[in-house]
Amino acid sequence: MRLAQGSGSSGRVLSGRASSLHILCDQLEHTQANLRRLEEELEQFVHTDPATRGLQQIAELGPKTVAVLRAETFEKSIALPAPTRQWPMQAWM
């Protein structure tokens, strides 16, 4: 704010910059709240969807990766001729 005070030609510039900064901070807070809500929903989905249990056993995969793999691979598993106990990616190889 001190930099803005010295660079403006009037008090209106300082007021406008402060208002813009306030709006930006509000938007950031809302975005962070929405991201937290989405992450909670994602966690709930991953832990309640039975199709993700096998993927959850792979320690290197986090909930976001599990959800993406679930969305990308298991939708295509409908086209498999018969259910298999293999991990879905192995069924396509």
N, C-alpha and C positions, 0 to 999 in steps of 0.2 A: 504494500500500500504506500510506503514511503516513496518508492520509485514512481508510482502513479501520481503522487502529489507534486513531484518536481517536474513531471513531463507534461502535465495538462495546462491548457491555457486558461481554464476556468474551473470553478467548482463542479460544473456539470459533467466534465470529463471524469473526475474522480467519482462522482456519484454513479455515472453510467458503468464505469469499470467495476465498482463495488457491487452494483446490481447484477451485472453479468457473472461475476465470480460467485455470488450467492445462488443464482440460477444453476450454474454449473455444478456447484456443491450439492444442491438439491437433487439434480439429475443423477449424480454419482451415487448418492445415498439410495435412491430408488433402484438404480441398476444393481447395486450390491444386494439390496433386499430381494430383488427378483432372482438374482443368481443363487442366493441362499435357499430360496423357496424351490427353485428348480433342482438344486443338488439334493435337497431333502426328498423331493418326489422321485428323483432318479434312484437314490438309495433305497427307498421303499419299494420301487418297482423291481430292482435287482434282487432284493431279499425276499420278495413274495412270488416272483415268477419262477415256476419250477424248471423252466427251460434254461435258466442261467446257473443252476446249481453246479453243473460240470465245469463251466467257465470260471466260477468263483473258486474252484479248487486250485487254479493256476495262480500261484502267489504273485507273479509279476503283473497280473492284470488288475487294474483298479476298477471301481464301479462304472466309470465313464466308458472305459474300453470294453467292459463286459456288455454294457447296454448297446454300444455300437455294433459289436459282434453279434449280439442277439438279434438286433434289428436287421442286419445285413445277411447273416447266414441262415438263421432259423426260418425266415420267411421263405427262403428258397428250398428249405428242406421239405416243404409240402409236395414238391415235385418228385421226391424220391419214390421209387417203386414200392419199397417196403420199409417199415421202421428198422432202424439199426441201432446197435448199442455203441457204435463207433462215434467218435466226435464228428459232428456234421462235416467238417472240412475233409476228413478222411474218406467220407462216403462219396465225395465228388472226385477224388483222385483216381 
